[in-house]
Amino acid sequence: MRGAAILAAGVAGLAGPGAAACLTAANLDRGVVVTRQATGPTTVTRTGQGTRYQFTRRFDPDTTDGFAVDRYTDILRDGPFPIRESGSTTAVALTGQAPLDFNTTWSSDWRMSGARPRLDPLTRATRAVTEVSSSSNGLDDQRGRTRWQVTYTFLEEKSARVSGCDYRVMGITAEHRDGQTAFLDRYVYFIDLDMAVQTQWTELASGVQRTYGITGVQAR
């Protein structure tokens, strides 16, 4: 029941019949657009290195002290497993005597120890994953290296109706731990498309959570 609830939350509010034609893996060559709650459209394309996900999230100025903040993210994954992530954050002051514009860039490379876990429903696997990260705001450069213990849980296979089409999907959770730091990612994995869409992030110590429920998919 818990797995079903996780998957249902990930695909809540899906579009009904009458939407675009049903997608196949071939659509990823030209691109698939996934719409999610609380973020801009995500463009998903297949590359020679993996599947690429690009999106921009605009933050509400009421939550950012009067700044208009855009956060662009570019992620490369092998199935649901991250390979590389990069992005930038741009903020513009909407109030105050002088406008303040700044740009922060960051990147992370992820390397898993051992063989990639099999994507078998109702199984679990733990791997050591090393993240090498860097960031810069033009004034200060930072670099880091974190060795995460990641536990992947693959839930049961389901059929989900998205934008008027039925797709085979599987919920996946990835719990990352390094000392006192821990967070949980949730994904909906479209099995026949080899496309893993993140639907939730939770900081386990504080319970802070961000949800990005899928509302539709279509060819670009």
N, C-alpha and C positions, 0 to 999 in steps of 0.2 A: 504493500500500500504506500509506503514512504517513497519508493521509486516512482510509482505512478503519479504521486503528488508533485514530485520534483519535475517530472516531464510535463505535466499539465501546466505548471507555472511557467515553464519555458516557452510554451506555445499558446499562452492565453491571448484571447482577443483576436484570433485569426480571421482573415477575410473569408467571406462566404463564396458561393458559386458565382460564376459569371466573370471570373478573373482571367488572367492570361493563361496561355497553354501550359500544360504540365512540363516540367523541366527534366532533362536527362543530364548525364555527366558531360555530354558534348557541349551543352550550353556554357560550361565553365571556360571554354576556350575563348569565347567572346565576352563573357562576364554575366554574373547573376547579381541582382540587386535584392538585398534583404532589408526589410524595414523592421525596426525594433523600437520599443518604448524608450524614451529618455535619451535618445541619441539620433544622429542623422543616419541616412541610408548607408548601408554597408555594401560596397562593391566587392564581389568575390570572383577571382580569376585563377585559372590553373596555369602554373609556370613549370619550367623544367626542374625547379628546385622544390616545389611544393605548391600549396594553395595559398593565395595572397588575399588578405582582407584589409580594406581601406575604408576609413570612416572619419567623420568630424563630429565632435560633440560640442554644442554651444551651451555654456552655462548661463543660468538666469542671473542677471546683474544684481538682483535682490539677495543672492547668496554669495556674491563675490565682492562685497564692499564697494559697489558702484562701478565695477569693471566689466566690460564686455570681454568674455574669455572664450576663445576657440581652441579646442584641443584636437589636433590631427594625429591619427594613429595608423600605422602601416605594419601589419603582422604577417609573417610567413610561417605556415604550419605544415607538418607532415601528418595528415589526418587531424586528430585533435591535439597533437603534440607540438608545442612552439619550437621554432628554429631560430627566428630572429624577430625582434620588434623594434621599431623606431617611431619617432614622432616629434611634434613640436607643439608648444603652447604659446599663443599670442594673446596678450591682454591690452585693452585700450581703456583709459580712464574716461568715464562718461561725465564725471563731475570734478570739481576742483579748479584751482587757478591755472594750472598748467597740465596739458595732456601728458600722460605717461604711457609710452609704448615700449614693450619689451618682448623678446622672443627667447624661449628656452627650448633647446633640442635635447633629445635623449635617445639612447639605443641600448638594447640588451641582446646578447647572443646566448642561446641555451644549448647545452650539450648533455645528453643523457648517457649514463654509464650502463653498459650492457645492452641486450637486445630490446628493441621496441616491444612493449606489451602487445599481445594479441587482442584484437577488438572483439572478444567473445562476450556475449551477454551473460549477465549474472556471474561475473568473475571480478577479481580484484588483484592489483599488482602494485608493488612498491619499487621505486627506482630512485637512485641518487641523480639529481639534475643540477649541473653547475650553471649559474647565471653570471656572465661577465657584463657589467653595465658601465655606462658613461653618460654624463650630462654636462651641458654648458649653457650659461645664460649671457655669455659675452664678457662677463667679469670674473666668473669663477668656473673652473672645470673640476668635475668630480669623477672618480672611477671607483668601482666596487667589484667584489667577487663574492658570491654567496653559493654555498653548497646546500641545496634543498633536499630534504627527503619528501618525495611526492608519492602519495597513495592515490592511485586511480581506481575508481569503482565504475564498472560498466553495468548499467541497469538492463532490464529486460527490453527486448525489441518490441516496438509498438507501431501502429499505423496512425499517422497524424494527418489531418486534413488542413492544408495550408493553401490559401488563395484558390480554393476550389478543387485542389488536387490532393490525392492520397499519396503519402510518402512513407517509406520505412524509416523509422527513426529510433535512436537509442539515447537515453539520457546518460551523461558521463559527469562524474565529479572528480576534481583533482585537488587534494588537500596538500598544501605546501607547508613544511615546517623547517625552521632553523632556530634552535634555541627557544626563546620566548616569542619569536615572530611566527605567526601562522595565519594563513588565509585559505579560503576555499573558492575555487572556480566551478561554475556549473555550465555545461554545454548541452545543446541538442545536436546530435550527430545525424546528418542525413546520409544514410548508409550507401545508397546507390549513387549519390553525388560526391561522396567522400568529402563532405563539407561539415565542419564543426563550428556552430555559431554559439558564442558565449551569451548566456542569458542571465547570469548573476555572479556577483563577487561579494564575498563576506570576509571581513576581518574578524577572526575567531575570538580574540581577546576582548574586544569592545562590543562585538555584535553589529558594528556598522555594516550596512548592506546596500548594494546598488543592484537594481533589477532592470534587465533589458529584454523584456518579453518580446518574442517574435510576433509581428503583426502581418507579415506577408513576404512572399518571394516571387520574383519574376525575372525573365530574361532581360538583359540590358539592350 
